């Protein structure tokens, strides 16, 4: 993934050098809404060595999604330097979660298999960074950024059928760390501008869960997950200039986040805790959006 990011950045740079002022404005404020859908899964082994069995328990949130609202601000505060800030929140209204346990290696000898509802919760992304206008011509601009971002998910296990009426278990994730990204914009017609963004995130992963129906677990924190991970995202949009200062945007994007092996720590109601290997966390999704941008 790192090689992909570097390659993409070099392609954007070489394309920009062919363009021959400025597409960017002093201040840009964007507001948008849309739809986002994603999957998240993780598994743990039976012990810290990743064995007994190698996959003991696995959770998969499938097609969790809902409406998104987002805002971003970019300020060219001095010379070629820019400050940027992004905020996005998605209200989850659909999705399911599957809980599997196994007593044999490689998902053999299933011990538990249950599908629950997951149509509640939210995701929230916040990022701040500093950019440099590497290229800022009349028909093309290229701006690399570096910054720090957080991505939080508040996920649920529910039972709408009524069989487990009191089920209200939660799993909350936090991805935090620095990022680098590049934004390229090209004027493709008199009032149309196409923009492409690629970003790489280095992340510390932390999560906590409350398995509310299991009396042998502590509450409100039944277990925690910690690991090191990364994320890659790519976005594209097409903007139409309604007036000199008002632009309408249509866009979409794809993202993927992953961790390596980490620690699962289970907290017991009798006191103390037990640790096993977190095999990894995998998150993937896409988003669509429409919005307005004010330029000054």
Buried (B, 14 or more C-beta within 10 A) or exposed (E): EEEEBEEBBEEBBEBBEEBEEEBBBEEBBBEBEBBBBBBBBBBBBBBEEBEEBBBBBBBBBBEBBBEBBBBBBBBBEEEEEBBBBBBBBBBBEEBBBBBBBBEEBEEEEEEEEEEBBBBBBBBBBBBBBEBEBBBBBEBBBBBBBEBEBBBBBBBBBBBEEEEBEEBBBBBBBBBBBEBBBBBBBBBEEEEEBBBBBBBBBBBEBBBBBBBBEEEEBBEEEBBBBBBEBBBBBBBBBBBEBEEEEEBBBBBBBEBBBBBEEBBBBBBEEEEEEEBBBBBBBBBBBEBBBEBBBEBE
